[in-house]
Amino acid sequence: MVRFLDFLVSHWILSGLWLALATTLLAYLNAKTAKSISPQGATLLVNRANGVILDIRERKEFEKGHIVDAINIPLAKLSDRAIELDKQKENPIIVVCELGHNSGDAVKLLKSNGFVHVSKMYGGMGEWHAQNLPIVK
């Protein structure tokens, strides 16, 4: 431990840069990530709190199979069509994509438009299928 502290003191510029990089990375990851819930948590929100499923996949993927009563607004068009969800601003919104990778961007966009209770379903439709949960075609 003493050697580590000696290194930090001797190389204070390098240590400062490392600390700044780590802080920047943590801030970026914190801003990018959104609250994640499981498929079971999403089902509970829909059933108990009037939650809304927002499917951000493209229309073709949506038509192959989607969660019951899900609203389809592709991610590329979400900024233009977010007004369609204005009636749902106070209800929980669960964003779903194919694998859970793109839903964080949609959550961030919705929160910047004034939506309060927005979360993403981790694993997306891939996780939904893996758990053999019902879909509508």
N, C-alpha and C positions, 0 to 999 in steps of 0.2 A: 504494500500500500504506500509505503514511503517513496518507493521508486516511481510509482505512478504520480504522486503529488510533485515530485521533483521534475518529472517530465512536463507536467502541466505548467509549472512555474518557468521552466527553461524555454518552453515553446509556447508562450502565451498567445502569440498570433495564430498559430495553427490550432490551438485549443479553442480560441475564440471563434474562428471560422467553423470549426466542427460544431460548436454549440449553436451558432447562427443557422447552420444548415439543418441541424436536428430540429430546431424550433420552427423553421420554415416548413419542413416536411410534416411535422405534427399539425401545424396550422392548416396546411393544404389538405391533409387527410381528414381533419375534423370538419372542414368546410365541405368536402366532397361527399362524405358519408352521411347517410340519413338513418333514421330509426328503422331498424329491420324487425319484421315480425314473421312468425312461422305461418304456414298455410292454415294450421289450426287456429292461430291467433287472428288471422284474417277472417276466417269463418265466424269466430266469436264476435268480432267487430261488426260484421254484416248482420248477424242475427240479433245481437243485443243492443247495438248502438246505431242502427241505421247506416252502417258503413257502406261505402260505394267502392266497387272494384273498377279501377281505371287500367285498361289494357293498352299499352303503348306500342304494341307490335303492329306491323304493317297489316293492311286489310286481308291479304291472302292468308297470312298466318293465323289471323283472328278467325277467319271462316273455317279453317281446318279443325278448330276446336278451341273453345274458350270457357271461362268460368260463367256460370249462370248469372244473368243480369249484368254482366260486365259492360262497361262503356268503352268503345274503341275510339281512341284518338291517337294516331301514330305520333311518335316522339318528334318527328320533323315538323309536324303541323300543330304541336301542342301550344306553342306560344301564340299562334293565331286563333286557335279554337278553345283556349282556356275559359273564355267567357261562357261557353256552354255548360260549365260546371259551377257557375256562380250560385245556383240554388243550393249547392252542396257545401258551401264554404264552412258551415258550422259542423257538418257531419264528418266523421273520419273517412279519409280517402286512402285506399291501399293501391299503390302503383305496382303493376305487374308487367314484366317483360319476358323474354324467352328464358334467359338464364340468371337474371338478377343483376346484370352488369350495367344496363342502361337506365334502370329505374332511379338511381340516385340523381341523375341529371334532371329527370322529370320532377322529382320531389323538390329539388332546389328551385326549379322554375315556378312550381306551384306556390311554394312558400313566398317567393318574391312577389307573387301576384295576390298575396293576402290570405291564402288558405292556411288554416290554423293547424288542423289535425291531419297531417300527411305522413305516411310511412310507406316503406317498400316491403314487398314480400321477398324474403331471401330465397334464392334458388329459382325464382320465377316459375314459369309454366313447367320447366323441367322438373322441379321439385314437386309441383302439383301432380304431374303425371307419375312420378316415381312413387308417390304415396297412394296411387290409384284413387284419387279423388274425382268426383264427377265433372264431366265437361259437356258442353252443348256444341253441336255441329250445325 
